[in-house]
Amino acid sequence: MWDYSETVKEHFYNPRNAGPMADANAIGEVGSISCGDALRLMLKVEPESEKILDASFQTFGCGSAIASSSALTEMIKGKTLTEALDVSNQDIADFLGGLPPEKMHCSVMGREALQSAVANFRGEEWKDDHEEGALICKCFAIDSVMIEDTIRANNLCSVEQVTNYTKAGGGCSSCHEGIEEILAKVMAERGETFSPAPPPPKTKPGKLSTLERIRRIEQVIEKARPNLIRDHGDIELVDVDGKTIYVSMKGACSGCQMEALTLGGIQQQMIEALGEIVKVVPVKAVAPTKLPA
């Protein structure tokens, strides 16, 4: 599991300014539920001064996405729109006492939502980069413009960092070559040379058999169990139906506020272990009649 700061936990357990805003006059929406994260940022802006009087959010995503959205609303209240636009995704992460590298994309999403809301208030058209450049990562619908802009804004220099900040490359990994080309281009502009990481050791070619998939899924769960047991909880595999992995959360883990964080981390480890996009679903969230026989 990832190591979260106390500030991240505080903003996840007790998010500030969460929920709809009836009198919002600036609304920004980014992300996609199908890709895992979505954020709706709502602002109440004084027209004459463009000062942000209030801010609220609605987020679909992991605990880091909720904490980043909560932090953003606290940071921008009282600022003018121009001042708010100076808030970077790194500022959001710093406000939270840091985010795990694998969760930096949550702060990037907050930054994009703010840009979208400001454009909405000013009557301008804002596009989220997903439609502007060549599609690089098909798993998460991330295009070249977003990757390039994120590399520049955060001084990135590796595929792993790009994945942490954008999700691109975190699925099947077939887009890594495209990401490396963008890295080489941007780093050359900075007077630096891109050095690709050595390729991982080759595994047995071909698609995993059903038994191999089950074994890898069980290995991920077994790796997660000691930490959960230490916190008086547990997890067990219930069933596997294609790309959906059903699990049962036990003891203190069942229904706890950190359950989404725990399952999100386990799901990411499943994706890495299997080399494919899968979804980890707690049994209680699925109607019994829909569970595989």
ABEGO torsion letter per residue (X at the ends): XBBBBAAAAAAAABBBGBEBBAABABBBBBEBAAAGBBBBBBBBBBAAAGBBABBBBBBBEBAAAAAAAAAAAAAABGBBAAAAAABBAAAAAAAAGEBBAAAAAAAAAAAAAAAAAAAAAAGBBBBAGAAABBBABAAAGBBAAAAAAAAAAAGBABAAAAAAAAGBGABAGAAAAAAAAAAAAAAAAAGBBBBBBBBBBBBBBEBBBAAAAAAAAAAAAAAAAAAAAAAGBBBBBABBBEABBBBBBBEAABGBAAAAAAAAAAAAAAAAAAGBBBBBBBAAABBAAABBX
